[in-house]
Amino acid sequence: MALLIVLTKNWHGRLTLDAPQGIQKFHTTPTPRIGGLALAVGFVAAWAFLPIGSSSQYLLGLLLLGAIPAFGFGLAEDLTKRIGVKTRLIATISSGLIAALLTGYWVQFVNVPGLDLLLALAPVGILFTAFAVGGLANGVNIVDGFHGLAGGVVVLMLATLATIAWRVDDLVIIQLALLGVSVTLGFLFINYPRGHLFLGDAGAYFLGYYVAMLGVMLAMRNPVEVSPWAILLVCGYPVIETLFSVYRRATRKRRHNPGAPDASHLHSLVYRRVVNRTLLPYAPAWQRNAATSPLMWIYAAVPMLGAVFWPESLAMVMAWLLFSVMAYIRLYRRMLEMSVSFRRREG
């Protein structure tokens, strides 16, 4: 399906092509941004081929139904460029709400005294889950800045969830996670390294929602062996990037809308400071674009390691989460220091 979209872009390009102009854009040629459509077709096809009546097919069907608001409004933005940030945020939160109600899985505890009493109340737990799912869906969209970046991060997150599920013998989550890996790899085959097709908002929201709901299901199905904080570690990179971006924009002298795009994300700085000026200054644009993603995949894997080794230990997970945050801040500051150094040399 991804290949078909690329081959027929002359027919639908008027609606689907993403122009290279924009503060947060680093591609050089108009490119279809409806990769989410290919992902949706892939997931529906996978659902159709799963054993009829199996738990995997049943849960995947419910997850696909829950994804409709996030995917639908994301696709509308990909086609029209006119759907506001708040509307899309509400859509992703709605998907989390619907999925929690349909599947019966929502966050019921986080091992924090007091807060657990609130989450034990179904309405509170369901709303908390809805906001968490919406947050991760938007987080994946934020890190979708270079060829293969968001898709590769999603593959790593799903593979990590599958590994944890394997450790606790949760076959259903293993199947659904590896299914997500397979479908996403199909998209990446067209997306990476030359960027013939982009995820778009629909694809990023859909994958972020899918990872978030699988994480919730894994923790709630295995409450003793898997801490909810371990799931946060699995999703550490997009979560940290999102929270830091909101903080960064809100504390600037010139206040910016926290949901507005900019070019100050960590992956943007790594591209400009490391890849563009140091590693591949004379390489073609698509090579420099593609070279950024593996560097960010390495960082994205750092918090996931803590979740794999200590999924049941709250103390170890919290310590590794703190380490991951400090590593992000140190790396971000290093990118800023390099920027100052480059300016001095040029001056």
N, C-alpha and C positions, 0 to 999 in steps of 0.2 A: 504493500500500500504506500509506503514511504517513497519507493522508487517510482510508482505510478504518479504520485503528486509532482515529483520533480520533472518527469518526462512530459507532463501535460501543463506545465506552468505557463506556457504561452496562451493557453485557453482561459485559465482562471487568474492569471497574474495581476490583472487590474484590481482584484479584490485581496489577493493573498500575499503579494510581494512586500517584503519589509525593506524600506529604503535605508541606505547607509547613513543618512543624516540623522544626528541625534547625539546628545551629550554622553550617553552611556553606550553608544554603538561603536564596534570596532571592525565590522565587516566592510568590504569595499564594493560589493555588487548587490543589487536587489535580489533577495532570496525568499522563497516561500516560507511563511511562518506558521503553517498549519500542521506541523508534525504531530500535534495532539490528536488530529483526526486519524493518523496512521496508528497511533498507540491505542486509541479507542477501538478501532477495527481489530487490532491484534488481540486485545483483551476479550472482546466479544467472541472472536473466533476460538480463543483458548477455552472460554466458558462452554462453548458449544461442543468442544471435543472432550471435556472432562466427563468422567463416568456419570451417567444420569442418576440423580438422587444422592450422589456422594456429598459429604460434608463440604468438601472443597468447592464443588459446583454451587451448592446452596449459598455458602458465604460469599463467594465471588459474585454471584448474581445480585445479592443484597448490596455489596460494595459498589457494583456498577450502577445500581439504581441511585444510591446515595450520591454518587459522583455527578449526577446530572446538573445540579445548579452550578458547581464550580466549573465543570467542563463547558457547559452551555454559555455562561457569561464570559468565560475566557475565550471561547471561540468567537463570540460576538465582538470582543475587543480586537482579536486578531484580524477580523474581517473589516470592521468599521473604524477602529482606533478612536471610538467615542464613548466607551464605557468607563465611568469614573473609578478611581481607586477605591473609594468607599463602597461603591456598588459591588465591585469584585470581591472585596473583603467580606462583605455580608454574604455573598454567594458561597464563598469557601467555608465560612462558618456554618451556613445552612447545610452544606454537604456533610460536615461533621455531625451536626445535630440529627439529620436524617439517618445517617449511617449508625449512629449510636442507638437510635430508637429501633431501627430495623434489625440490627444484629443482636441487640441486647448487651453489647459490650461498651462500657464507658469507665472512666477512671473513678474508682471507688475508694482509693487510698493512695497516699504518697509518703507514708511513714513519717508524717509530721504531726505531732500531737496538736489537737485543736482543729487543724485543717482536715484531718481524717474524719472528725465528727461531722463536719460540714459535707464532705464528699460522700459520706455514707447516705446522705439524703439524695435520692435519685435525681430530683430536678437540679440540684447544685452540681452533682457529678456529671450529668449530661451536658449542662451548659459549659462546665469547665472543659470537658472533652471537645465540645464544638469549637470553643475558642482556641484550644491547643491545636486542633486539626487545621483550622483556618490559618493559624500562625505559621505552621510548618509549610502549608501549601504556598503561602506568600514568600516564605523563606527560600524555597526551592526556586521560585520565580526570580528572587533577588540575585541568586548566584548563577542564574542562567545568562552569563555574559560572554562566553567564548565557546568555540566549537568543542563539543563533547564535555564541557565542564559540568553542567547540571545533570546530564544523562549519566556521566561517569560517577558522580557523587551518589546518585540514586542507586546505581548498580552496587556500589560499595555498601550503602545503607541496607539494601535488601539482602545482600549476601551476608552481612553481619547479623541481621535478624534471623536468617536461615541457619546460621551457625549456632546462635543462642538457642533457637528452637530445636536443633539437632541435639544439643547438650541436655535439653529437658524432655526429649522424646515427643515433641509436639509435631506430629506428621502433617497435620493440616496447614499449620503456619509455614512449615518447610516447603510444602507444595506451592502455596500461594506466593511466597517470597521468591522462589526460584522461577515461577511462572512470570512474575514481574521482571526479574532479571532477563529472562529470555526475550520478552517483548521489547524491553528497553534496548537490549543489544541489537535487535532488529532495526530500531530507529538509529542507533549510533552507527550502524554500518553505512548509512547514507549521510549522517550528520558529521562524522569525524573521519579524516582530519580536515577535509576541504569545506565543510559547512554547506552542503548542497540543500539542506533542509533544516529549519529551526523548530525547536519545541513550541515556541509561542506561549502565550499565557495559558491556553487550554491544556497543552501538554505539561507545563510546569505545575499548574494547579492540580491536574489529575494525578501526576506522580507523587507530589507532595502529600496530597490527601491519602493516596494508597499506602504510602510508607507509614504515615501517622496512624491510620486505622489498624494496620497490621501490628504496629508497635503496641497500641492499646490492647488489642486482642491477645498478643503474646503475654503481656504483663498480667492481664486479668485472668487468663486461663492458667497461669502458673504463678500464683501469688507468693509462694514460698521461695521458688527458685529464681525468679526474675523481679528485680526492683523496678518500679516505674522510672526511677532516676537513671537506670541503665539504658532505658529507651531514649531518655533525653540525651545521653551520651552518644548513642547511635546517630542521632540527628544533630550532633553538636555543632558542626560547621555552619549549616544554614541558620540554626537558631542563634548562635553567637553573632554571625554576620548581620542578621536582622536586628537584634537588640542593640548592637553597637552602632548600626546605621541610624536607627531611630534616635539614639542618644546623641550621636555626632551631629545630626541635622537639627535637633532641638536645642543644642547648646551653642550653635554658631551665632556670631554677632548679628548676622543677617538671618533671621529665622526662616527656615525652609519647611515646607510641608513634609512630615516624616514619610509620606508615601510617594513623594516625587522622585523621579530618577536622577541620579548623578553619576559622576565618574570617579568617586572616591572610595569605592569598595576595595577590599584587600586585593581581589583578583585584578582589578583595574590598575592598582599601583604596581603589582607584580609584573603585569604586562609592560607598563611604561618604564619602570625602573630596572627590571631584571632582564626581561626577554628583549624588549625593543632596543635598549641601550647597551646591554652587556653580552647576552648570549647570542642573539641572532640579529644584529643591527642591519645587516645587508640582505637578509633573507626575504623572499616574497611575503606579502602581507598575510596570506593564508597560513604559511608556515609559522610565522610569529604568533598568529592567533591560536593555532592548534598547540603550539609549544607551551602556552600558558596553563592549559588544563592539567597536564600531568603534575606540574608543580603544586597546583592546588589540590589535586587528588591526594598527594602525600600528606598535606596538612589535614585534609578531611578524614584521613584514616587514623590520625592520632587519637581523637576522643573515642573512636570505635574500638580501639584496642582495649581500653579499660572496660568497656561493656562486654567484650568477649571473654576476658580473663576473670572478671569478678561481677557477673550479672546479679548475684544475690547479696553482695556485700555493700550496704549503704555507705559505710565509712570509706571504702576504697573507691567506690564510684564518685562520691563527693570530692575526694582528694584528686582524682583524675580529672574531674570536671573543672576544678580550680586550676589545675595544671594546664588544661586545654585553653582556658580563658586567658591565662597569663601568657601562654605561647602565642596566642592571637595578638594580644596587645603588644608584646615584644616585637613580633614580626611586623605589625603595622607601623610601630615607631621606627623600626629599621628602614622601612620603605620611605618614610618621611625624611629620615636622616640622609638617605641616598639622594633624595630629591634636592635637599639643600646643598649637598656636596656637588651635584651636577650643575646647579645654578652658579655656584661659586667658580667652578672651572670655566663655564661659558662666559662668566663675567670677566 
